[in-house]
C-alpha cells in the first residue's frame, strides 16, 4: 500500500495508548517488586501476570501502528513525557491495598481509553483495531473484577 497514510486521529490515539501502557506496565512491575503485605504470596504472582499481559499489549499496540504503515512513538522518554498516568515511586514499599488500588486506577484508565479507540475505530471501519482492542477490554474487565473483589471486606 504505497503512499498509505494512517488516519491521524487513530495514530495519535494508538501512540497515546502505547505510552500509557508503557507507564502502566512499569507501575505494576514496581508494585510487584515492592509489595510487602498480608497476602503477598497471592498478590505478588498475580501482579506479575498483570504486568506481563500489559507488556504484551504494548507490543500489540505498536504492531497495530506498524500494520498501518506508521511508526510507533515508543521511547521511554516519549512514554513518560506524554502519558496521562502518574508514574509511581520505586523507592518505597506498597501495601496490598495500595498496590490493588493503584493497579485498579491504571487499568480503569486503560479500559476507558481503549474503549474510546474501539468506538472511533468502529465508526471509521477499522475492524482489525476493533477486534484486537476489544479483547484487551475484556481482559481489563476480568482483572478489575478480581482486584475489586479482593478489596471487599
C-alpha positions, 0 to 999 in steps of 0.5 A: 500500500504505497503512499498509505497514510494512517488516519491521524486521529487513530495514530495519535490515539494508538501512540497515546495508548502505547505510552500509557501502557508503557507507564502502566506496565512499569507501575505494576512491575514496581508494585510487584517488586515492592509489595510487602503485605498480608497476602503477598504470596497471592498478590505478588504472582498475580501482579506479575501476570498483570504486568506481563499481559500489559507488556504484551499489549504494548507490543500489540499496540505498536504492531497495530501502528506498524500494520498501518504503515506508521511508526510507533512513538515508543521511547521511554522518554516519549512514554513518560513525557506524554502519558496521562498516568502518574508514574509511581515511586520505586523507592518505597514499599506498597501495601496490598491495598495500595498496590490493588488500588493503584493497579485498579486506577491504571487499568480503569484508565486503560479500559476507558481509553481503549474503549474510546479507540474501539468506538472511533475505530468502529465508526471509521471501519477499522475492524482489525483495531476493533477486534484486537482492542476489544479483547484487551477490554475484556481482559481489563474487565476480568482483572478489575473484577478480581482486584475489586473483589479482593478489596471487599471486606 
